[in-house]
Each structure stands twice: as C-alpha cells, then as structure tokens.
Amino acid sequence: MGIGDRHQKKDVEAALRRAEDAGLKVTHKGNGHTWGVVICCPCAQHTTVSCTPRSPGNEAKKIDQFTERHRNCA
C-alpha cells in the first residue's frame, strides 16, 4: 500500500498491516462503499474492506479472521 492508500479508521488500518505482514495482498480500490480488498494469492480467495464500516472494530476482526485462515497459504 502506498502512503495515500491508508484506511481512515486506525483499527482497520492496523488489521490491514497485519494482513500484509502475514503475506496477504492488500489492494486499495476506492470505489463506492468498498475501500479495497485483502487477497490470498495462492488460493485466490478474498475479503472486501468497507470504506465506512458501521463498526471499525468488527471490520478489523473480520480482516484478522481472514488473515488467520489464510496464514498457511501464503
């Protein structure tokens, strides 16, 4: 992710950093309500990241759960 691609919610941004550290790919789309996508390249599964989540804590938890499920793939 580049400097301008940071998520505005710090809980979500921290979860995205943890996903990157685990070897997952984080892409910033910036269209509509979707901020971007976290992708597991080996198995081609992904999860979307909301731009304005109702609960930033729950959004971060969703990203962390996806990261844990795909930690062994990367």
Order of alpha helices (4+ residues) and beta strands (2+ residues): alpha-beta-beta-beta-alpha
